[in-house]
């Protein structure tokens, strides 16, 4: 039954995200799912492996930034699908919790604290954050920036390192700023040991990219 549920979830996600923006399409979901399985295989704590799998597959089923900022759509779509598959309410609640709390922007909300974060959320969040950094993260950042018709870089627009959640959601800053406002911060916000290890290498790759980018921008290379 568990295997069939995962297969049906994969089919549902592929169909739902057909034609989605390239950084938030099925391939993003697939990478996050694979990352979550890699991290889960190295975790020694107790967690529900099916919740991890479902959380990874459904975490971006309706990303709020593609739904006029409505953060209720994703959890609602996921719940409706899982209820239709006869999944127990307790498990649905765990998956919905992951979807509601995975986003980086939520960490910018006033009074936010991670508190006693469930291990299932830690694994999926680390898996998602890994896909936001490194070579893939660079590609996704510029893909989304192009999708929103944002400049790659503007030396006159400094990164805003003091944004709250609402300012972050409304930002139209150049793509390079996004590295300082989010991507370079993720290494130190990982939960799991394997996530931290993998993030370090991807973080260093981004730093090398930025060095090269600025050198080329200034005509020095």
Residue pairs with C-beta under 8 A, 6 or more apart in sequence:
2 50
5 50
5 54
5 85
5 87
6 50
6 53
6 54
6 57
8 85
9 53
9 54
9 57
9 58
9 81
9 85
10 57
12 81
13 26
13 29
13 57
13 58
13 61
14 26
16 61
16 62
16 77
17 24
17 25
17 26
17 29
17 60
17 61
18 26
20 26
20 66
21 66
21 143
21 144
21 147
22 140
22 143
22 147
23 139
23 140
23 141
23 143
23 144
23 147
24 60
24 63
24 66
24 144
28 60
28 131
28 140
29 56
29 57
29 59
29 60
31 131
31 136
32 56
32 59
32 60
32 124
32 127
32 128
32 130
32 131
33 53
33 56
33 57
33 127
35 56
35 126
35 127
35 128
35 130
35 131
35 198
36 52
36 53
36 55
36 56
36 123
36 124
36 127
37 52
37 53
37 56
38 127
38 194
39 123
39 126
39 127
39 192
39 194
39 195
40 47
40 49
40 52
40 123
42 192
42 193
42 194
43 119
43 123
43 192
43 194
45 119
46 119
47 118
47 119
47 120
47 123
48 91
48 94
48 120
50 91
51 91
51 94
51 95
51 98
51 120
52 120
52 123
52 124
54 82
54 87
54 91
54 95
55 94
55 95
55 98
55 99
55 102
55 120
55 121
55 124
56 124
56 127
56 128
58 74
58 78
58 81
58 82
58 95
58 99
59 74
59 98
59 99
59 102
59 124
59 128
60 74
61 74
61 77
61 78
61 81
61 99
62 73
62 74
62 76
62 77
63 74
64 70
64 71
64 73
64 74
64 103
65 169
67 73
67 74
69 169
71 100
74 99
75 96
75 99
75 100
78 92
78 95
78 96
78 99
79 92
79 96
82 91
82 92
82 95
83 92
94 118
94 120
97 118
97 121
98 120
98 121
98 124
98 125
101 117
101 121
101 125
102 121
102 124
102 125
102 128
104 129
104 132
104 182
104 186
105 165
105 168
105 169
106 112
106 165
107 114
107 189
108 163
108 164
108 165
108 167
108 168
109 164
109 165
110 164
110 165
117 125
117 191
122 191
122 192
122 195
123 191
123 192
123 195
125 191
126 190
126 191
126 192
126 194
126 195
126 199
127 195
129 186
129 189
129 190
129 195
129 199
130 195
130 198
130 199
130 202
131 137
131 140
132 140
132 182
132 183
132 186
133 183
133 186
133 187
133 199
133 202
133 203
133 206
134 201
134 202
134 203
134 205
134 206
135 202
135 205
137 183
137 202
137 206
138 206
138 209
141 175
141 178
141 179
141 183
142 152
142 175
144 175
145 151
145 152
145 174
145 175
145 178
148 172
150 172
150 173
150 174
150 175
151 174
151 175
152 174
152 175
152 176
153 174
153 175
153 176
153 213
153 217
154 174
157 173
157 174
157 177
158 177
159 173
159 177
159 179
159 180
159 181
160 167
160 171
160 173
160 177
160 181
161 180
161 181
163 171
163 181
168 181
171 181
173 181
176 210
176 213
179 206
179 210
183 206
184 203
184 206
184 207
186 199
186 203
187 196
187 199
187 200
187 202
187 203
190 196
190 199
212 221
215 221
